[in-house]
Amino acid sequence: MTEHQVFTIASIPADGVGQEVVAAGRTVLDAMAAQSGGAFSFDWTEFPWGSEYYAQHGVMMPADGLEALKAFDAIYFGAVGWENVPDHVSLWGLRLNITQNFDQWANIRPVRFLSGVVSPLRKAEDTELDWVVVRENSEGEYAGLGGRNLSGRGPGNEVAVQSSLFTEKGCERIIRFAFDLARTRTVKKVSSVTKSNAQQYGMVLWDEVFARVAKDYPDVQTESVLVDAMSAKFVLHPEDLSVVVASNLNADILSDLGSALAGSLGLAASANLNPERRFPSMFEPVHGTAPDIAGQGISNPIGAIASAALMLDHFGLHDEARRLEAALEATTASGHLTRDIGGTADTAEITEAVVEALATSLTSA
C-alpha cells in the first residue's frame, strides 16, 4: 500500500484578487487530494501578510516571518500591492523578501495556449505553440543594489544609482537549469536573451557563460538573441521557441508578453524554485492584484490553478500535475471563460468546472 503523503503549504493570498485566486487553487488541490484515494493530502496554514497587514503594523510581514515559512514544503502566493503602500515597498517587503532570502533563483513561466481562448496572435490559430520562459530570479536588474543621494542639493538635483549584478555562478546555474529543462521537452532548444551590445559587462559575461555551458549539451539547439529582437520573435516566429532563458528584468517582461499573446495575464503560472531544496519554493500566478475587479468574484483563477500544477510537479506528483493541466484545457475548451478571455464565467464557476473536469478524468480513465 502506498504511504499517505502530507504536504505542508504556507498560503499567502496577500492583496486584491490574490485572495480570490488562492482560495480557488486551494479548492482544486483539496479536491484532487480527496480524489487520490488517500495517497496524499495538503495541510494548509494561511498567513495574513500584505498591504492590509502593513496598514496595521507598518511592515508587509513580521520580522520572524521567514523563519516561520522555512518549515513548509511550499508556499502558495497570490498577488501583492495596493494603493496604501508604494509598489516598491510592498514588493520588496513581501514577495522579493521571500524569493531573495530563500534563494529561489529559478523562476519558471510557461506560455500555454489553451483551447477555446482566442489569442491576439493569428499564428496561434493553426500552429502548435508552447514555450517556457526561464527567468534568473536572484540577481540581475532586481538585485536591489544602489541608492539615492545628494538630495541636499535641492529639488531636481538628487541622484539615483541602480546597479545590475551578474555573477558567473548566477549566470551558470540558471543557464544549466534551462538546458536541463530543454532536454525534457519535445523540441530541445534553448534561446538565450541579453542586451550585450549595449550592456557590455554583465550581459557579455552572460553570453560567455552561455557559450561555455552549451558545449556540455551538444544534443540541444542554441541561439543567442538580443532582447528587442526576441520581443519581435515572440510575435512573428513563436513556433521557433522552446526554452527561453533571460535575466531577471528581461525575462519578466518577455513572460508577460508571452502570456498576453496566449490571451491574458490571468492565464499565466509561475514557480519560484530553490532547486537545491534548502528552502521552500513558492508558486504564484503572474498577474497583479487587479484593484478594479477585486472583491467582485470575477477574477480569472486559471493562472493560480496552473501554478498549483507546477507545485504538484515540485512534489513529484507528475501524473496529477498533467491531470490538472488537462482539466484546465477541458474547462476552457468547453466554453467556461472569464471576462478577461471573452467569457462571462466568474471565479467560482471556473473553479467548479475544473473540479468537475478532474472528476470526469478519473471516471473515464
Contacts in CASP RR format, 6 or more apart in sequence:
PFRMAT RR
TARGET T0000
AUTHOR 0000-0000-0000
METHOD contacts of the structure
MODEL  1
MTEHQVFTIASIPADGVGQEVVAAGRTVLDAMAAQSGGAFSFDWTEFPWG
SEYYAQHGVMMPADGLEALKAFDAIYFGAVGWENVPDHVSLWGLRLNITQ
NFDQWANIRPVRFLSGVVSPLRKAEDTELDWVVVRENSEGEYAGLGGRNL
SGRGPGNEVAVQSSLFTEKGCERIIRFAFDLARTRTVKKVSSVTKSNAQQ
YGMVLWDEVFARVAKDYPDVQTESVLVDAMSAKFVLHPEDLSVVVASNLN
ADILSDLGSALAGSLGLAASANLNPERRFPSMFEPVHGTAPDIAGQGISN
PIGAIASAALMLDHFGLHDEARRLEAALEATTASGHLTRDIGGTADTAEI
TEAVVEALATSLTSA
2 39 0 8 1.000
4 38 0 8 1.000
4 39 0 8 1.000
4 40 0 8 1.000
4 41 0 8 1.000
5 39 0 8 1.000
5 40 0 8 1.000
5 41 0 8 1.000
5 315 0 8 1.000
6 40 0 8 1.000
6 41 0 8 1.000
6 42 0 8 1.000
6 43 0 8 1.000
7 40 0 8 1.000
7 41 0 8 1.000
7 42 0 8 1.000
7 43 0 8 1.000
7 73 0 8 1.000
7 74 0 8 1.000
7 315 0 8 1.000
8 42 0 8 1.000
8 43 0 8 1.000
8 45 0 8 1.000
8 71 0 8 1.000
8 72 0 8 1.000
8 73 0 8 1.000
8 74 0 8 1.000
9 42 0 8 1.000
9 43 0 8 1.000
9 44 0 8 1.000
9 45 0 8 1.000
9 72 0 8 1.000
9 73 0 8 1.000
9 74 0 8 1.000
9 75 0 8 1.000
9 76 0 8 1.000
9 311 0 8 1.000
10 45 0 8 1.000
10 46 0 8 1.000
10 47 0 8 1.000
10 68 0 8 1.000
10 69 0 8 1.000
10 72 0 8 1.000
10 74 0 8 1.000
10 75 0 8 1.000
10 76 0 8 1.000
10 280 0 8 1.000
11 22 0 8 1.000
11 26 0 8 1.000
11 44 0 8 1.000
11 45 0 8 1.000
11 46 0 8 1.000
11 47 0 8 1.000
11 75 0 8 1.000
11 76 0 8 1.000
12 22 0 8 1.000
12 46 0 8 1.000
12 47 0 8 1.000
12 49 0 8 1.000
12 50 0 8 1.000
12 75 0 8 1.000
12 76 0 8 1.000
12 77 0 8 1.000
12 78 0 8 1.000
12 94 0 8 1.000
13 19 0 8 1.000
13 22 0 8 1.000
13 23 0 8 1.000
13 46 0 8 1.000
13 78 0 8 1.000
14 49 0 8 1.000
14 50 0 8 1.000
14 51 0 8 1.000
14 77 0 8 1.000
14 78 0 8 1.000
14 79 0 8 1.000
14 80 0 8 1.000
14 81 0 8 1.000
14 94 0 8 1.000
14 289 0 8 1.000
15 50 0 8 1.000
15 51 0 8 1.000
15 52 0 8 1.000
15 79 0 8 1.000
15 80 0 8 1.000
15 81 0 8 1.000
15 82 0 8 1.000
15 90 0 8 1.000
15 289 0 8 1.000
15 294 0 8 1.000
16 79 0 8 1.000
16 81 0 8 1.000
16 82 0 8 1.000
16 289 0 8 1.000
16 290 0 8 1.000
16 291 0 8 1.000
16 294 0 8 1.000
16 295 0 8 1.000
17 79 0 8 1.000
17 287 0 8 1.000
17 288 0 8 1.000
17 289 0 8 1.000
17 290 0 8 1.000
17 293 0 8 1.000
17 294 0 8 1.000
17 295 0 8 1.000
17 299 0 8 1.000
18 78 0 8 1.000
18 79 0 8 1.000
18 285 0 8 1.000
18 288 0 8 1.000
18 289 0 8 1.000
18 299 0 8 1.000
18 304 0 8 1.000
19 78 0 8 1.000
19 294 0 8 1.000
20 294 0 8 1.000
20 295 0 8 1.000
20 297 0 8 1.000
20 299 0 8 1.000
20 301 0 8 1.000
20 347 0 8 1.000
21 78 0 8 1.000
21 79 0 8 1.000
21 285 0 8 1.000
21 299 0 8 1.000
21 300 0 8 1.000
21 301 0 8 1.000
21 303 0 8 1.000
21 304 0 8 1.000
21 305 0 8 1.000
21 347 0 8 1.000
22 76 0 8 1.000
22 77 0 8 1.000
22 78 0 8 1.000
22 304 0 8 1.000
24 301 0 8 1.000
24 304 0 8 1.000
24 305 0 8 1.000
24 347 0 8 1.000
24 348 0 8 1.000
24 350 0 8 1.000
24 351 0 8 1.000
25 76 0 8 1.000
25 301 0 8 1.000
25 304 0 8 1.000
25 305 0 8 1.000
25 308 0 8 1.000
25 351 0 8 1.000
26 42 0 8 1.000
26 44 0 8 1.000
26 76 0 8 1.000
27 351 0 8 1.000
27 355 0 8 1.000
28 305 0 8 1.000
28 308 0 8 1.000
28 324 0 8 1.000
28 351 0 8 1.000
28 354 0 8 1.000
28 355 0 8 1.000
28 358 0 8 1.000
29 42 0 8 1.000
29 308 0 8 1.000
29 311 0 8 1.000
29 312 0 8 1.000
30 42 0 8 1.000
31 355 0 8 1.000
31 358 0 8 1.000
31 359 0 8 1.000
32 312 0 8 1.000
32 320 0 8 1.000
32 323 0 8 1.000
32 324 0 8 1.000
32 358 0 8 1.000
33 40 0 8 1.000
33 41 0 8 1.000
33 42 0 8 1.000
35 358 0 8 1.000
35 359 0 8 1.000
35 362 0 8 1.000
36 320 0 8 1.000
40 315 0 8 1.000
40 317 0 8 1.000
45 72 0 8 1.000
47 61 0 8 1.000
47 65 0 8 1.000
47 68 0 8 1.000
47 69 0 8 1.000
49 60 0 8 1.000
49 61 0 8 1.000
49 62 0 8 1.000
49 65 0 8 1.000
49 94 0 8 1.000
50 60 0 8 1.000
50 61 0 8 1.000
50 80 0 8 1.000
50 81 0 8 1.000
50 82 0 8 1.000
50 90 0 8 1.000
50 94 0 8 1.000
51 60 0 8 1.000
51 80 0 8 1.000
51 81 0 8 1.000
51 82 0 8 1.000
51 84 0 8 1.000
51 85 0 8 1.000
51 90 0 8 1.000
52 82 0 8 1.000
53 59 0 8 1.000
53 60 0 8 1.000
53 61 0 8 1.000
54 60 0 8 1.000
54 84 0 8 1.000
54 85 0 8 1.000
54 89 0 8 1.000
54 90 0 8 1.000
55 84 0 8 1.000
55 85 0 8 1.000
59 93 0 8 1.000
60 80 0 8 1.000
60 85 0 8 1.000
60 89 0 8 1.000
60 90 0 8 1.000
60 93 0 8 1.000
60 94 0 8 1.000
60 97 0 8 1.000
61 93 0 8 1.000
61 94 0 8 1.000
61 97 0 8 1.000
66 97 0 8 1.000
66 98 0 8 1.000
66 101 0 8 1.000
66 102 0 8 1.000
69 75 0 8 1.000
69 98 0 8 1.000
69 102 0 8 1.000
69 280 0 8 1.000
70 279 0 8 1.000
70 280 0 8 1.000
72 280 0 8 1.000
73 280 0 8 1.000
73 315 0 8 1.000
74 280 0 8 1.000
74 281 0 8 1.000
74 282 0 8 1.000
74 283 0 8 1.000
74 311 0 8 1.000
74 314 0 8 1.000
74 315 0 8 1.000
75 98 0 8 1.000
75 280 0 8 1.000
75 281 0 8 1.000
75 282 0 8 1.000
75 283 0 8 1.000
76 282 0 8 1.000
76 283 0 8 1.000
76 284 0 8 1.000
76 307 0 8 1.000
76 308 0 8 1.000
76 311 0 8 1.000
77 95 0 8 1.000
77 98 0 8 1.000
77 282 0 8 1.000
77 283 0 8 1.000
77 284 0 8 1.000
78 284 0 8 1.000
78 285 0 8 1.000
78 304 0 8 1.000
79 284 0 8 1.000
79 285 0 8 1.000
79 287 0 8 1.000
79 288 0 8 1.000
79 289 0 8 1.000
79 290 0 8 1.000
80 90 0 8 1.000
80 91 0 8 1.000
80 94 0 8 1.000
80 95 0 8 1.000
80 288 0 8 1.000
80 289 0 8 1.000
81 87 0 8 1.000
81 90 0 8 1.000
81 91 0 8 1.000
81 288 0 8 1.000
81 289 0 8 1.000
82 90 0 8 1.000
82 289 0 8 1.000
82 291 0 8 1.000
83 291 0 8 1.000
95 284 0 8 1.000
96 142 0 8 1.000
98 104 0 8 1.000
98 272 0 8 1.000
98 282 0 8 1.000
99 107 0 8 1.000
99 137 0 8 1.000
99 138 0 8 1.000
99 272 0 8 1.000
99 282 0 8 1.000
100 138 0 8 1.000
101 279 0 8 1.000
102 274 0 8 1.000
102 279 0 8 1.000
102 280 0 8 1.000
102 281 0 8 1.000
102 282 0 8 1.000
103 138 0 8 1.000
103 274 0 8 1.000
103 276 0 8 1.000
103 278 0 8 1.000
103 279 0 8 1.000
104 137 0 8 1.000
104 138 0 8 1.000
104 272 0 8 1.000
104 273 0 8 1.000
104 274 0 8 1.000
104 279 0 8 1.000
104 281 0 8 1.000
104 282 0 8 1.000
105 136 0 8 1.000
105 137 0 8 1.000
105 138 0 8 1.000
105 170 0 8 1.000
105 173 0 8 1.000
105 174 0 8 1.000
105 273 0 8 1.000
105 274 0 8 1.000
105 275 0 8 1.000
106 134 0 8 1.000
106 135 0 8 1.000
106 136 0 8 1.000
106 137 0 8 1.000
106 173 0 8 1.000
106 174 0 8 1.000
106 177 0 8 1.000
106 271 0 8 1.000
106 272 0 8 1.000
106 273 0 8 1.000
106 274 0 8 1.000
106 275 0 8 1.000
107 134 0 8 1.000
107 135 0 8 1.000
107 136 0 8 1.000
107 137 0 8 1.000
107 251 0 8 1.000
107 270 0 8 1.000
107 271 0 8 1.000
107 272 0 8 1.000
107 273 0 8 1.000
108 132 0 8 1.000
108 133 0 8 1.000
108 134 0 8 1.000
108 135 0 8 1.000
108 181 0 8 1.000
108 270 0 8 1.000
108 271 0 8 1.000
108 273 0 8 1.000
108 310 0 8 1.000
109 132 0 8 1.000
109 133 0 8 1.000
109 134 0 8 1.000
109 135 0 8 1.000
109 251 0 8 1.000
109 255 0 8 1.000
109 259 0 8 1.000
109 268 0 8 1.000
109 269 0 8 1.000
109 270 0 8 1.000
109 286 0 8 1.000
110 130 0 8 1.000
110 131 0 8 1.000
110 132 0 8 1.000
110 133 0 8 1.000
110 269 0 8 1.000
110 306 0 8 1.000
110 310 0 8 1.000
111 129 0 8 1.000
111 130 0 8 1.000
111 131 0 8 1.000
111 132 0 8 1.000
111 133 0 8 1.000
111 255 0 8 1.000
111 258 0 8 1.000
111 259 0 8 1.000
111 261 0 8 1.000
111 262 0 8 1.000
111 268 0 8 1.000
112 130 0 8 1.000
112 262 0 8 1.000
112 267 0 8 1.000
112 306 0 8 1.000
112 325 0 8 1.000
113 119 0 8 1.000
113 124 0 8 1.000
113 129 0 8 1.000
113 130 0 8 1.000
113 262 0 8 1.000
113 263 0 8 1.000
114 262 0 8 1.000
114 267 0 8 1.000
114 302 0 8 1.000
114 328 0 8 1.000
114 329 0 8 1.000
114 332 0 8 1.000
114 333 0 8 1.000
115 329 0 8 1.000
115 332 0 8 1.000
115 333 0 8 1.000
116 332 0 8 1.000
116 333 0 8 1.000
116 335 0 8 1.000
116 337 0 8 1.000
117 262 0 8 1.000
117 263 0 8 1.000
117 264 0 8 1.000
117 267 0 8 1.000
117 332 0 8 1.000
117 337 0 8 1.000
117 341 0 8 1.000
118 263 0 8 1.000
118 341 0 8 1.000
118 342 0 8 1.000
119 125 0 8 1.000
119 261 0 8 1.000
119 262 0 8 1.000
119 263 0 8 1.000
120 260 0 8 1.000
120 261 0 8 1.000
120 263 0 8 1.000
121 129 0 8 1.000
121 235 0 8 1.000
121 238 0 8 1.000
121 261 0 8 1.000
123 129 0 8 1.000
123 238 0 8 1.000
123 239 0 8 1.000
124 238 0 8 1.000
124 261 0 8 1.000
124 262 0 8 1.000
127 238 0 8 1.000
127 239 0 8 1.000
128 239 0 8 1.000
129 238 0 8 1.000
129 239 0 8 1.000
131 238 0 8 1.000
131 241 0 8 1.000
131 242 0 8 1.000
131 243 0 8 1.000
131 244 0 8 1.000
132 181 0 8 1.000
132 185 0 8 1.000
132 242 0 8 1.000
132 243 0 8 1.000
132 244 0 8 1.000
133 244 0 8 1.000
133 245 0 8 1.000
133 246 0 8 1.000
133 251 0 8 1.000
133 254 0 8 1.000
133 255 0 8 1.000
133 258 0 8 1.000
134 174 0 8 1.000
134 177 0 8 1.000
134 178 0 8 1.000
134 181 0 8 1.000
134 243 0 8 1.000
134 244 0 8 1.000
134 245 0 8 1.000
134 246 0 8 1.000
134 251 0 8 1.000
135 174 0 8 1.000
135 245 0 8 1.000
135 246 0 8 1.000
135 247 0 8 1.000
135 248 0 8 1.000
135 251 0 8 1.000
135 252 0 8 1.000
135 255 0 8 1.000
136 170 0 8 1.000
136 171 0 8 1.000
136 174 0 8 1.000
136 245 0 8 1.000
136 246 0 8 1.000
136 247 0 8 1.000
136 248 0 8 1.000
136 251 0 8 1.000
137 174 0 8 1.000
137 248 0 8 1.000
137 272 0 8 1.000
138 170 0 8 1.000
138 248 0 8 1.000
139 164 0 8 1.000
139 165 0 8 1.000
139 166 0 8 1.000
139 167 0 8 1.000
139 170 0 8 1.000
139 248 0 8 1.000
140 164 0 8 1.000
140 165 0 8 1.000
140 166 0 8 1.000
140 247 0 8 1.000
140 248 0 8 1.000
140 249 0 8 1.000
141 162 0 8 1.000
141 164 0 8 1.000
141 247 0 8 1.000
141 248 0 8 1.000
141 249 0 8 1.000
141 250 0 8 1.000
142 248 0 8 1.000
142 249 0 8 1.000
142 252 0 8 1.000
143 163 0 8 1.000
143 164 0 8 1.000
143 165 0 8 1.000
143 248 0 8 1.000
144 162 0 8 1.000
144 163 0 8 1.000
144 165 0 8 1.000
145 162 0 8 1.000
145 163 0 8 1.000
145 164 0 8 1.000
145 165 0 8 1.000
146 160 0 8 1.000
146 161 0 8 1.000
146 162 0 8 1.000
146 163 0 8 1.000
147 160 0 8 1.000
147 161 0 8 1.000
147 162 0 8 1.000
148 158 0 8 1.000
148 159 0 8 1.000
148 160 0 8 1.000
148 161 0 8 1.000
149 158 0 8 1.000
149 159 0 8 1.000
149 160 0 8 1.000
149 161 0 8 1.000
150 157 0 8 1.000
150 158 0 8 1.000
150 159 0 8 1.000
151 157 0 8 1.000
151 158 0 8 1.000
152 158 0 8 1.000
164 199 0 8 1.000
164 202 0 8 1.000
164 247 0 8 1.000
164 249 0 8 1.000
166 201 0 8 1.000
166 202 0 8 1.000
166 203 0 8 1.000
166 205 0 8 1.000
166 206 0 8 1.000
166 247 0 8 1.000
168 205 0 8 1.000
168 209 0 8 1.000
171 205 0 8 1.000
171 206 0 8 1.000
171 209 0 8 1.000
171 210 0 8 1.000
172 209 0 8 1.000
172 213 0 8 1.000
174 245 0 8 1.000
175 190 0 8 1.000
175 192 0 8 1.000
175 206 0 8 1.000
175 209 0 8 1.000
175 210 0 8 1.000
175 213 0 8 1.000
175 245 0 8 1.000
176 213 0 8 1.000
176 216 0 8 1.000
177 245 0 8 1.000
177 275 0 8 1.000
178 190 0 8 1.000
178 192 0 8 1.000
178 243 0 8 1.000
178 245 0 8 1.000
179 190 0 8 1.000
179 213 0 8 1.000
179 214 0 8 1.000
179 216 0 8 1.000
179 217 0 8 1.000
179 220 0 8 1.000
179 243 0 8 1.000
181 243 0 8 1.000
182 188 0 8 1.000
182 189 0 8 1.000
182 190 0 8 1.000
182 217 0 8 1.000
182 220 0 8 1.000
182 242 0 8 1.000
182 243 0 8 1.000
183 217 0 8 1.000
183 219 0 8 1.000
183 220 0 8 1.000
185 242 0 8 1.000
185 243 0 8 1.000
186 242 0 8 1.000
187 221 0 8 1.000
187 242 0 8 1.000
188 219 0 8 1.000
188 220 0 8 1.000
188 221 0 8 1.000
188 242 0 8 1.000
189 220 0 8 1.000
189 221 0 8 1.000
189 222 0 8 1.000
189 223 0 8 1.000
189 240 0 8 1.000
189 241 0 8 1.000
189 242 0 8 1.000
189 243 0 8 1.000
190 214 0 8 1.000
190 217 0 8 1.000
190 220 0 8 1.000
190 221 0 8 1.000
190 222 0 8 1.000
190 223 0 8 1.000
190 242 0 8 1.000
190 243 0 8 1.000
190 244 0 8 1.000
190 245 0 8 1.000
191 222 0 8 1.000
191 223 0 8 1.000
191 224 0 8 1.000
191 225 0 8 1.000
191 230 0 8 1.000
191 240 0 8 1.000
191 241 0 8 1.000
191 242 0 8 1.000
191 243 0 8 1.000
191 244 0 8 1.000
191 245 0 8 1.000
192 206 0 8 1.000
192 207 0 8 1.000
192 210 0 8 1.000
192 222 0 8 1.000
192 223 0 8 1.000
192 224 0 8 1.000
192 225 0 8 1.000
192 245 0 8 1.000
192 246 0 8 1.000
193 224 0 8 1.000
193 225 0 8 1.000
193 226 0 8 1.000
193 227 0 8 1.000
193 230 0 8 1.000
193 244 0 8 1.000
193 245 0 8 1.000
193 246 0 8 1.000
193 247 0 8 1.000
193 250 0 8 1.000
193 251 0 8 1.000
193 254 0 8 1.000
194 203 0 8 1.000
194 206 0 8 1.000
194 207 0 8 1.000
194 224 0 8 1.000
194 226 0 8 1.000
194 227 0 8 1.000
194 246 0 8 1.000
194 247 0 8 1.000
194 250 0 8 1.000
195 203 0 8 1.000
195 226 0 8 1.000
195 227 0 8 1.000
195 228 0 8 1.000
195 250 0 8 1.000
196 202 0 8 1.000
196 203 0 8 1.000
196 204 0 8 1.000
196 206 0 8 1.000
196 207 0 8 1.000
196 226 0 8 1.000
197 226 0 8 1.000
203 247 0 8 1.000
206 247 0 8 1.000
207 224 0 8 1.000
210 222 0 8 1.000
210 224 0 8 1.000
210 245 0 8 1.000
211 224 0 8 1.000
214 220 0 8 1.000
214 222 0 8 1.000
225 233 0 8 1.000
227 246 0 8 1.000
227 250 0 8 1.000
227 253 0 8 1.000
227 254 0 8 1.000
230 244 0 8 1.000
230 246 0 8 1.000
230 254 0 8 1.000
231 253 0 8 1.000
231 254 0 8 1.000
231 257 0 8 1.000
233 240 0 8 1.000
233 241 0 8 1.000
234 241 0 8 1.000
234 254 0 8 1.000
234 257 0 8 1.000
234 258 0 8 1.000
234 261 0 8 1.000
235 257 0 8 1.000
235 261 0 8 1.000
238 261 0 8 1.000
244 251 0 8 1.000
244 254 0 8 1.000
245 251 0 8 1.000
246 254 0 8 1.000
255 268 0 8 1.000
255 270 0 8 1.000
255 286 0 8 1.000
256 265 0 8 1.000
256 268 0 8 1.000
256 286 0 8 1.000
258 268 0 8 1.000
259 265 0 8 1.000
259 266 0 8 1.000
259 267 0 8 1.000
259 268 0 8 1.000
259 286 0 8 1.000
262 268 0 8 1.000
263 341 0 8 1.000
264 300 0 8 1.000
264 340 0 8 1.000
264 341 0 8 1.000
265 286 0 8 1.000
265 287 0 8 1.000
265 288 0 8 1.000
265 340 0 8 1.000
266 285 0 8 1.000
266 286 0 8 1.000
266 287 0 8 1.000
266 300 0 8 1.000
266 302 0 8 1.000
266 303 0 8 1.000
266 340 0 8 1.000
266 341 0 8 1.000
267 300 0 8 1.000
267 302 0 8 1.000
267 303 0 8 1.000
267 306 0 8 1.000
267 341 0 8 1.000
268 285 0 8 1.000
268 286 0 8 1.000
268 287 0 8 1.000
268 303 0 8 1.000
268 306 0 8 1.000
269 283 0 8 1.000
269 285 0 8 1.000
269 286 0 8 1.000
269 303 0 8 1.000
269 304 0 8 1.000
269 306 0 8 1.000
269 307 0 8 1.000
269 309 0 8 1.000
269 310 0 8 1.000
270 283 0 8 1.000
270 284 0 8 1.000
270 285 0 8 1.000
270 286 0 8 1.000
270 307 0 8 1.000
270 310 0 8 1.000
271 281 0 8 1.000
271 282 0 8 1.000
271 283 0 8 1.000
271 307 0 8 1.000
271 310 0 8 1.000
271 311 0 8 1.000
271 314 0 8 1.000
272 281 0 8 1.000
272 282 0 8 1.000
272 283 0 8 1.000
272 284 0 8 1.000
273 281 0 8 1.000
273 314 0 8 1.000
274 280 0 8 1.000
274 281 0 8 1.000
281 311 0 8 1.000
281 314 0 8 1.000
283 307 0 8 1.000
283 308 0 8 1.000
283 310 0 8 1.000
283 311 0 8 1.000
283 314 0 8 1.000
284 304 0 8 1.000
284 307 0 8 1.000
285 303 0 8 1.000
285 304 0 8 1.000
285 306 0 8 1.000
285 307 0 8 1.000
286 303 0 8 1.000
287 300 0 8 1.000
287 303 0 8 1.000
290 299 0 8 1.000
293 299 0 8 1.000
297 346 0 8 1.000
297 347 0 8 1.000
297 348 0 8 1.000
298 338 0 8 1.000
298 339 0 8 1.000
298 346 0 8 1.000
298 347 0 8 1.000
299 338 0 8 1.000
299 347 0 8 1.000
300 338 0 8 1.000
300 339 0 8 1.000
300 340 0 8 1.000
300 341 0 8 1.000
300 347 0 8 1.000
300 350 0 8 1.000
301 347 0 8 1.000
301 350 0 8 1.000
301 351 0 8 1.000
302 328 0 8 1.000
302 331 0 8 1.000
302 332 0 8 1.000
302 338 0 8 1.000
302 350 0 8 1.000
305 324 0 8 1.000
305 328 0 8 1.000
305 351 0 8 1.000
305 354 0 8 1.000
306 324 0 8 1.000
306 325 0 8 1.000
306 328 0 8 1.000
308 324 0 8 1.000
309 321 0 8 1.000
309 324 0 8 1.000
309 325 0 8 1.000
309 328 0 8 1.000
310 321 0 8 1.000
312 318 0 8 1.000
312 320 0 8 1.000
312 321 0 8 1.000
312 324 0 8 1.000
313 321 0 8 1.000
323 358 0 8 1.000
323 361 0 8 1.000
324 354 0 8 1.000
324 358 0 8 1.000
326 357 0 8 1.000
326 361 0 8 1.000
327 354 0 8 1.000
327 357 0 8 1.000
327 358 0 8 1.000
327 361 0 8 1.000
328 354 0 8 1.000
328 357 0 8 1.000
330 357 0 8 1.000
330 360 0 8 1.000
330 361 0 8 1.000
331 350 0 8 1.000
331 353 0 8 1.000
331 354 0 8 1.000
331 357 0 8 1.000
332 341 0 8 1.000
334 353 0 8 1.000
334 357 0 8 1.000
335 343 0 8 1.000
336 345 0 8 1.000
336 349 0 8 1.000
336 350 0 8 1.000
336 353 0 8 1.000
337 343 0 8 1.000
337 344 0 8 1.000
337 345 0 8 1.000
338 345 0 8 1.000
338 346 0 8 1.000
338 347 0 8 1.000
338 350 0 8 1.000
345 353 0 8 1.000
END
